[in-house]
Amino acid sequence: MTLTRPRHPALGAAAASVAVVLAACAGPTTPGAPGATTDGYAGFPSCADMTTIAADPALYRDEPQYGNATELVEAVHTWAVRQDGFEQLWLDRERNGWVTVGVHGDDVDVAALQEEVAADFPGEGVVVVEVPYSLAELESLMDRVMPVLAEAGATPTGGLALDVPRGRLALSGVPMTAEAEDALRQFAGEPLC
């Protein structure tokens, strides 16, 4: 589950509620299902091999453990959208469903934000992490990749995701053709999976 800063503030609460409902369907974020091919394509890693960005292991505890933490998610989202550099919020299924606040920017002080969130939500499982790319940067990459793939006749059939928690633009269902591979190679070094 991920929640981002709403483009229209009035939609923030509705977006948070929808995202929490969708989170009930979300599974764990473990890399690759048994027997799945996790080889990358065109020099990019497989999305199945990518893990979510996590905080310092010392910040995590065995308790609390969450399913969807609906009320906590909404409260943390309300807090997070007021913070400079807030990008996205997600539940970390590998770490007891803790709420993760992803931030990005040169002026963002992750340690200070972690102290603040710990004070504002005492005893709760909430961490702040720095993400390598902003949502806007991943959107910009998407805006560059999609026309090139379309021109190569390789529009992803499985869709794409602005995957801030993994720091990637995730493409799914790109046809395995020489044209598609050539098109993707133009983006070598970019955060694609």
Secondary structure by P-SEA (a helix, b strand, c coil): ccccccccccaaaaaaaaaaaaaaacccccccccccccccccccccccccccccccccccccccccccaaaaaaaaaaaaaacccccbbbbcccccccbbbbbbcccccaaaaaaaaaaaccccbbbbbbbcccaaaaaaaaaaaaaaaaaacccccccccccccccccccccccccaaaaaaaacccccccc
